């Protein structure tokens, strides 16, 4: 039985992933500021909290993220630093804590989360693009440093129907406008992104590391006419 720790497994993509992994036979552990329906511990990745870890981890997923959409001239230094700490520094310090347990597995997999905005220029996304760009750099650097025992990949979704994105799609006109920006004419479902994360954690992806996998409805690479 594989043991997987999900940081932020209490809602959205993390919660869907926890359910999928549990159904496939994983022992699922979650850590977040809010409780979850799984084996849980309170954890704030930005506050220097210490994780309680099992002796061995087969997988680690870092889900915390943010959506702070503002014109660039209105972004404060404090907002930019907070977003960087949550997305990039939080992922790095969590991984540092989990590294000994991951190294005890025969092979282990780490999944981080970026954003379509890191490689696609989108207005009002400067802060999140900076933070998630750092996550992508961290992904590649650690994939090189931790090979061959630990694989490290990231998923870069576009807008997904989760509580984090609720304010962006809470009316039908806003939901439709967001959907129409994507070549596939819809926004993502959390279970779809969770399924991709589950694959990256599985033995089926054992030849995949250092990748940023785009699950963005074609927004980052496709133009339709």
C-alpha positions in Angstrom: 0.0 0.0 0.0 1.3 3.4 -1.0 1.2 6.3 1.5 0.6 9.7 0.0 0.5 13.1 1.8 -1.6 15.8 0.3 -1.0 19.3 1.5 -4.4 21.1 1.2 -6.5 18.0 0.8 -9.6 19.5 2.4 -11.3 20.9 -0.7 -11.1 21.4 -4.4 -8.6 19.4 -6.4 -6.9 18.1 -3.3 -10.1 16.7 -1.9 -11.0 15.0 -5.2 -7.5 13.6 -5.4 -7.6 12.2 -1.8 -10.9 10.4 -2.7 -9.5 9.0 -5.9 -6.3 7.7 -4.2 -8.2 6.2 -1.3 -10.5 4.4 -3.7 -7.4 3.0 -5.5 -5.9 1.7 -2.2 -3.6 4.4 -1.1 -3.2 5.4 2.5 -4.1 9.1 2.3 -2.8 11.7 4.7 -3.8 15.3 4.5 -2.5 18.5 6.1 -4.1 21.9 5.9 -5.4 24.8 7.9 -8.9 23.4 7.7 -9.9 19.9 8.6 -10.6 17.2 6.0 -12.5 13.9 5.8 -9.2 12.0 5.8 -6.4 11.3 8.3 -5.6 14.9 9.0 -3.2 17.2 10.7 -3.4 21.0 11.0 -0.7 22.7 8.9 0.0 26.1 7.6 2.8 26.1 5.0 3.5 29.8 5.5 4.0 29.8 9.3 6.9 27.4 9.9 4.6 24.6 11.2 6.3 21.2 11.6 4.7 18.2 9.8 4.1 14.9 11.6 5.3 12.4 9.0 5.3 8.7 8.7 8.6 6.9 8.4 8.1 6.5 4.6 6.2 8.5 2.0 5.5 7.3 -1.5 3.9 10.5 -2.7 3.6 14.1 -1.8 1.3 16.6 -3.4 1.4 20.4 -2.6 -2.0 21.9 -3.5 -2.1 25.4 -1.8 -2.5 28.2 -4.2 -4.0 31.7 -4.6 -5.9 33.8 -7.2 -5.0 37.5 -6.6 -6.1 39.2 -9.9 -5.2 42.9 -9.8 -3.8 45.5 -12.2 -0.1 45.5 -11.8 0.1 49.1 -10.4 -2.3 48.1 -7.6 -0.2 45.2 -6.3 1.4 45.8 -3.0 4.8 44.5 -2.0 3.1 42.6 0.9 0.6 40.9 -1.5 3.4 39.8 -3.9 5.5 38.4 -1.0 2.5 36.6 0.5 1.7 35.0 -2.8 5.3 33.9 -3.3 5.5 32.5 0.2 2.3 30.4 -0.2 3.0 29.0 -3.6 6.8 28.7 -3.9 8.4 28.9 -0.5 5.6 26.9 1.1 6.2 24.1 -1.4 9.9 24.2 -0.9 9.9 24.1 2.9 7.3 21.4 2.9 9.4 19.3 0.6 12.4 19.8 2.8 10.5 18.4 5.8 9.2 15.4 3.8 12.5 14.6 2.0 13.8 12.0 4.5 10.5 10.1 4.3 10.4 10.3 0.5 13.9 9.0 0.3 13.0 5.8 2.2 10.6 4.7 -0.5 12.0 2.6 -3.3 10.6 5.3 -5.7 8.6 8.3 -4.8 6.6 11.0 -6.7 6.1 14.7 -5.9 3.4 16.7 -7.6 3.3 20.5 -7.4 0.9 23.0 -9.0 1.7 25.8 -11.3 -0.8 27.8 -13.5 -1.4 28.5 -17.1 -0.4 32.1 -16.3 3.2 31.2 -15.6 3.9 30.6 -19.3 1.0 32.5 -21.0 0.8 36.2 -20.7 -2.6 37.0 -19.1 -3.6 40.5 -17.8 -3.9 41.0 -14.1 -1.9 37.8 -13.4 1.5 39.4 -12.6 1.6 38.2 -9.0 0.5 34.7 -9.5 2.6 34.4 -12.7 5.7 35.3 -10.7 5.0 32.9 -7.9 4.1 30.0 -10.1 7.0 30.6 -12.4 9.2 30.0 -9.3 7.3 26.7 -8.7 8.1 25.6 -12.3 11.8 26.4 -11.7 11.7 24.5 -8.4 10.1 21.5 -10.2 12.9 21.2 -12.8 15.7 21.8 -10.3 14.5 19.2 -7.8 13.7 16.7 -10.6 17.4 16.9 -11.5 18.7 16.9 -7.9 16.5 14.1 -6.6 16.7 11.7 -9.5 16.5 8.7 -9.8 14.7 7.9 -6.5 12.2 10.8 -6.5 10.3 12.1 -9.4 9.1 15.7 -9.4 6.5 17.1 -11.8 4.0 20.0 -11.8 0.5 20.5 -13.2 -0.4 23.9 -14.7 -4.2 24.2 -14.9 -6.3 27.0 -16.2 -9.4 28.1 -14.3 -11.0 25.1 -12.5 -14.3 25.0 -10.8 -13.1 25.0 -7.2 -13.9 27.0 -4.1 -10.8 29.1 -4.8 -12.2 30.2 -8.1 -15.8 30.6 -6.9 -15.8 34.4 -7.2 -14.7 34.2 -10.8 -17.6 31.9 -11.9 -20.4 32.6 -9.4 -22.8 33.9 -12.0 -23.8 32.3 -15.4 -22.4 35.3 -17.4 -19.1 35.1 -15.6 -18.9 31.3 -16.0 -19.7 31.5 -19.7 -17.2 34.3 -20.3 -14.5 32.2 -18.6 -15.5 29.1 -20.6 -15.4 31.1 -23.9 -11.8 32.1 -23.4 -10.7 28.5 -23.7 -10.6 26.6 -27.1 -12.5 23.8 -25.5 -15.2 26.3 -24.4 -15.4 25.3 -20.8 -13.5 25.5 -17.6 -11.8 22.6 -15.8 -13.4 20.2 -13.3 -11.4 19.5 -10.1 -11.8 15.7 -10.6 -10.1 16.0 -14.1 -7.0 17.7 -12.6 -7.0 15.3 -9.7 -7.0 12.3 -12.1 -3.8 13.8 -13.8 -2.2 14.1 -10.4 -3.1 10.6 -9.5 -1.5 9.4 -12.7 1.7 11.3 -11.9 1.8 9.5 -8.5 1.2 6.1 -10.0 3.7 3.6 -11.4 2.2 4.3 -14.9 4.2 7.5 -15.0 7.6 6.2 -13.7 9.4 7.5 -16.8 8.1 11.1 -16.3 10.0 13.7 -14.3 10.8 17.4 -14.5 7.6 18.1 -16.5 5.1 20.9 -16.4 1.9 19.3 -17.7 -0.7 21.8 -19.0 -4.3 21.0 -18.3 -5.7 24.2 -19.5 -8.4 23.6 -22.1 -5.9 24.6 -24.8 -5.7 28.2 -23.5 -1.9 28.2 -23.3 -1.1 26.7 -26.8 -4.1 26.7 -29.1 -5.8 29.4 -31.1 -9.2 28.7 -32.8 -10.7 30.8 -35.5 
